[in-house]
Amino acid sequence: MNIFDKRILLLKNLSKFKAKLILLLTTQTKTIRSIKTF
């Protein structure tokens, strides 16, 4: 495994992490909005 392969793996992991973060943020904002409406 060379440095280039490791970089690709890192980028893939980062994109997955970002997707998870975005999902978390969107769900949080939705719950906050629903709480505010109550």
N, CA, C and O atoms as CSV, one atom per row, in Angstrom:
chain,resi,resn,atom,element,x,y,z
A,1,MET,N,N,0.845,-1.197,0.000
A,1,MET,CA,C,0.000,0.000,0.000
A,1,MET,C,C,0.888,1.258,0.000
A,1,MET,O,O,1.687,1.465,0.913
A,2,ASN,N,N,0.735,2.073,-1.018
A,2,ASN,CA,C,1.541,3.285,-1.082
A,2,ASN,C,C,0.780,4.486,-0.522
A,2,ASN,O,O,-0.383,4.374,-0.135
A,3,ILE,N,N,1.455,5.634,-0.486
A,3,ILE,CA,C,0.883,6.851,0.089
A,3,ILE,C,C,-0.392,7.263,-0.653
A,3,ILE,O,O,-1.357,7.713,-0.036
A,4,PHE,N,N,-0.388,7.107,-1.976
A,4,PHE,CA,C,-1.545,7.511,-2.777
A,4,PHE,C,C,-2.795,6.729,-2.371
A,4,PHE,O,O,-3.874,7.304,-2.224
A,5,ASP,N,N,-2.641,5.411,-2.190
A,5,ASP,CA,C,-3.770,4.577,-1.767
A,5,ASP,C,C,-4.285,5.017,-0.398
A,5,ASP,O,O,-5.492,5.075,-0.164
A,6,LYS,N,N,-3.363,5.321,0.487
A,6,LYS,CA,C,-3.741,5.761,1.833
A,6,LYS,C,C,-4.528,7.065,1.771
A,6,LYS,O,O,-5.488,7.260,2.516
A,7,ARG,N,N,-4.111,7.950,0.878
A,7,ARG,CA,C,-4.810,9.239,0.725
A,7,ARG,C,C,-6.232,9.024,0.243
A,7,ARG,O,O,-7.166,9.659,0.731
A,8,ILE,N,N,-6.392,8.120,-0.723
A,8,ILE,CA,C,-7.733,7.823,-1.258
A,8,ILE,C,C,-8.616,7.269,-0.152
A,8,ILE,O,O,-9.780,7.648,-0.030
A,9,LEU,N,N,-8.057,6.370,0.654
A,9,LEU,CA,C,-8.805,5.794,1.777
A,9,LEU,C,C,-9.215,6.885,2.759
A,9,LEU,O,O,-10.349,6.904,3.239
A,10,LEU,N,N,-8.291,7.789,3.055
A,10,LEU,CA,C,-8.565,8.903,3.977
A,10,LEU,C,C,-9.700,9.777,3.440
A,10,LEU,O,O,-10.609,10.165,4.173
A,11,LEU,N,N,-9.623,10.071,2.153
A,11,LEU,CA,C,-10.654,10.901,1.535
A,11,LEU,C,C,-12.011,10.220,1.605
A,11,LEU,O,O,-13.025,10.864,1.875
A,12,LYS,N,N,-12.026,8.904,1.357
A,12,LYS,CA,C,-13.283,8.147,1.420
A,12,LYS,C,C,-13.849,8.187,2.831
A,12,LYS,O,O,-15.047,8.395,3.022
A,13,ASN,N,N,-12.988,7.988,3.812
A,13,ASN,CA,C,-13.423,8.018,5.207
A,13,ASN,C,C,-13.947,9.396,5.575
A,13,ASN,O,O,-14.949,9.517,6.281
A,14,LEU,N,N,-13.268,10.438,5.097
A,14,LEU,CA,C,-13.686,11.813,5.376
A,14,LEU,C,C,-15.064,12.101,4.789
A,14,LEU,O,O,-15.911,12.714,5.438
A,15,SER,N,N,-15.276,11.652,3.557
A,15,SER,CA,C,-16.568,11.886,2.920
A,15,SER,C,C,-17.679,11.177,3.676
A,15,SER,O,O,-18.778,11.710,3.825
A,16,LYS,N,N,-17.385,9.959,4.155
A,16,LYS,CA,C,-18.376,9.214,4.950
A,16,LYS,C,C,-18.675,9.965,6.242
A,16,LYS,O,O,-19.830,10.100,6.645
A,17,PHE,N,N,-17.611,10.454,6.886
A,17,PHE,CA,C,-17.744,11.195,8.132
A,17,PHE,C,C,-18.564,12.462,7.924
A,17,PHE,O,O,-19.433,12.795,8.729
A,18,LYS,N,N,-18.272,13.162,6.829
A,18,LYS,CA,C,-19.002,14.396,6.507
A,18,LYS,C,C,-20.477,14.093,6.284
A,18,LYS,O,O,-21.344,14.832,6.749
A,19,ALA,N,N,-20.759,13.014,5.578
A,19,ALA,CA,C,-22.149,12.629,5.315
A,19,ALA,C,C,-22.879,12.352,6.623
A,19,ALA,O,O,-24.028,12.757,6.803
A,20,LYS,N,N,-22.200,11.657,7.537
A,20,LYS,CA,C,-22.796,11.360,8.845
A,20,LYS,C,C,-23.056,12.644,9.616
A,20,LYS,O,O,-24.107,12.805,10.237
A,21,LEU,N,N,-22.092,13.557,9.571
A,21,LEU,CA,C,-22.230,14.836,10.271
A,21,LEU,C,C,-23.407,15.634,9.721
A,21,LEU,O,O,-24.198,16.189,10.484
A,22,ILE,N,N,-23.518,15.688,8.407
A,22,ILE,CA,C,-24.613,16.421,7.762
A,22,ILE,C,C,-25.947,15.818,8.172
A,22,ILE,O,O,-26.902,16.536,8.468
A,23,LEU,N,N,-26.005,14.476,8.187
A,23,LEU,CA,C,-27.225,13.789,8.604
A,23,LEU,C,C,-27.589,14.159,10.033
A,23,LEU,O,O,-28.740,14.476,10.332
A,24,LEU,N,N,-26.599,14.115,10.910
A,24,LEU,CA,C,-26.818,14.466,12.314
A,24,LEU,C,C,-27.327,15.894,12.451
A,24,LEU,O,O,-28.284,16.155,13.181
A,25,LEU,N,N,-26.681,16.813,11.745
A,25,LEU,CA,C,-27.068,18.225,11.817
A,25,LEU,C,C,-28.489,18.436,11.317
A,25,LEU,O,O,-29.258,19.179,11.927
A,26,THR,N,N,-28.841,17.791,10.215
A,26,THR,CA,C,-30.188,17.960,9.662
A,26,THR,C,C,-31.238,17.408,10.616
A,26,THR,O,O,-32.289,18.020,10.805
A,27,THR,N,N,-30.961,16.255,11.219
A,27,THR,CA,C,-31.934,15.674,12.155
A,27,THR,C,C,-32.066,16.560,13.387
A,27,THR,O,O,-33.166,16.744,13.908
A,28,GLN,N,N,-30.956,17.106,13.849
A,28,GLN,CA,C,-30.978,17.984,15.020
A,28,GLN,C,C,-31.799,19.237,14.743
A,28,GLN,O,O,-32.619,19.635,15.570
A,29,THR,N,N,-31.589,19.854,13.603
A,29,THR,CA,C,-32.325,21.071,13.266
A,29,THR,C,C,-33.817,20.763,13.147
A,29,THR,O,O,-34.655,21.573,13.545
A,30,LYS,N,N,-34.146,19.591,12.600
A,30,LYS,CA,C,-35.553,19.199,12.464
A,30,LYS,C,C,-36.196,19.034,13.838
A,30,LYS,O,O,-37.316,19.490,14.064
A,31,THR,N,N,-35.484,18.381,14.749
A,31,THR,CA,C,-36.032,18.173,16.096
A,31,THR,C,C,-36.183,19.500,16.820
A,31,THR,O,O,-37.170,19.721,17.523
A,32,ILE,N,N,-35.213,20.376,16.650
A,32,ILE,CA,C,-35.283,21.697,17.296
A,32,ILE,C,C,-36.497,22.467,16.766
A,32,ILE,O,O,-37.211,23.115,17.531
A,33,ARG,N,N,-36.721,22.391,15.464
A,33,ARG,CA,C,-37.862,23.078,14.861
A,33,ARG,C,C,-39.171,22.515,15.392
A,33,ARG,O,O,-40.100,23.267,15.688
A,34,SER,N,N,-39.246,21.194,15.513
A,34,SER,CA,C,-40.471,20.559,16.013
A,34,SER,C,C,-40.716,20.944,17.474
A,34,SER,O,O,-41.859,21.139,17.887
A,35,ILE,N,N,-39.636,21.052,18.251
A,35,ILE,CA,C,-39.759,21.457,19.658
A,35,ILE,C,C,-40.261,22.902,19.732
A,35,ILE,O,O,-41.107,23.227,20.566
A,36,LYS,N,N,-39.741,23.760,18.862
A,36,LYS,CA,C,-40.133,25.166,18.866
A,36,LYS,C,C,-41.614,25.329,18.490
A,36,LYS,O,O,-42.296,26.219,19.000
A,37,THR,N,N,-42.096,24.471,17.604
A,37,THR,CA,C,-43.485,24.575,17.168
A,37,THR,C,C,-44.446,24.177,18.276
A,37,THR,O,O,-45.590,24.633,18.288
A,38,PHE,N,N,-44.009,23.341,19.204
A,38,PHE,CA,C,-44.889,22.860,20.287
A,38,PHE,C,C,-45.235,23.907,21.324
A,38,PHE,O,O,-45.962,23.618,22.274
